[in-house]
Amino acid sequence: MADEAVEWGADVDLLDLEQTGELESYLQRGRPYANLTASELDRCWVPAFRAWFRSRGAEDGLGYYDLDIEMELRGLEPPVQIVRAELALSHAQLAAITDNGNPALNDK
């Protein structure tokens, strides 16, 4: 069990590094979405999220991640209420993986 905790910590550290890299990349490219209003960001974020959700591929991820980063830099929340169906499906898929793939993840 202790080994699992160490592995989990390593996964979290790698995720933090990946997010830092995405932020650095976005800033180096000159914050392409910096000139959008908050409502324009919302309108762009929804289709970008849906495209990412459908493909889960890097080709759609750039726009989604960039919009997410711009919102985070401004302290804005993405309009997740609009994509509730996709989020519910994502949570169900994750639950199925953790329930079937590694029962230890369900230990409380």
BATIKE-511054 format. One record per residue (C-alpha): residue in three letters; x, y, z. Coordinates in steps of 0.5 Angstrom, whole numbers. Layout:
N
ALA X Y Z
...
! end
This chain:
108
MET 0 0 0
ALA 6 5 2
ASP 9 3 -5
GLU 2 5 -9
ALA 2 12 -5
VAL 9 13 -7
GLU 7 12 -15
TRP 1 16 -14
GLY 5 22 -12
ALA 10 21 -18
ASP 4 21 -22
VAL 1 28 -19
ASP 8 31 -20
LEU 8 29 -27
LEU 2 32 -28
ASP 4 38 -25
LEU 10 38 -30
GLU 6 37 -36
GLN 1 43 -34
THR 7 48 -32
GLY 10 46 -39
GLU 3 48 -42
LEU 3 54 -39
GLU 10 56 -41
SER 8 54 -48
TYR 2 58 -48
LEU 6 64 -45
GLN 11 63 -50
ARG 6 64 -56
GLY 4 70 -53
ARG -3 69 -50
PRO -7 68 -56
TYR -13 69 -53
ALA -11 75 -48
ASN -16 79 -52
LEU -22 75 -52
THR -27 78 -47
ALA -30 73 -41
SER -36 71 -45
GLU -32 70 -52
LEU -28 65 -48
ASP -34 61 -45
ARG -36 61 -53
CYS -30 58 -55
TRP -28 54 -49
VAL -35 49 -50
PRO -33 47 -57
ALA -26 46 -56
PHE -28 42 -50
ARG -33 38 -54
ALA -27 37 -59
TRP -22 35 -54
PHE -27 30 -51
ARG -29 27 -57
SER -22 25 -60
ARG -18 26 -53
GLY -12 27 -58
ALA -7 33 -58
GLU -9 36 -64
ASP -16 38 -61
GLY -12 39 -54
LEU -8 45 -56
GLY -14 50 -57
TYR -18 47 -50
TYR -12 47 -46
ASP -10 54 -48
LEU -17 57 -47
ASP -17 53 -40
ILE -10 56 -38
GLU -13 63 -41
MET -19 63 -36
GLU -14 60 -30
LEU -10 66 -31
ARG -16 71 -31
GLY -19 67 -25
LEU -25 65 -29
GLU -28 58 -29
PRO -30 55 -35
PRO -37 54 -37
VAL -37 46 -34
GLN -45 47 -33
ILE -46 47 -41
VAL -42 40 -42
ARG -45 36 -36
ALA -47 30 -40
GLU -40 30 -43
LEU -37 30 -36
ALA -42 25 -33
LEU -40 20 -38
SER -32 22 -37
HIS -33 20 -30
ALA -37 14 -31
GLN -31 12 -36
LEU -26 13 -30
ALA -30 10 -25
ALA -31 3 -30
ILE -23 3 -30
THR -22 4 -23
ASP -27 -1 -21
ASN -25 -6 -26
GLY -18 -4 -27
ASN -15 -3 -20
PRO -19 -5 -14
ALA -14 -2 -9
LEU -16 5 -12
ASN -23 4 -9
ASP -20 3 -2
LYS -22 9 3
! end
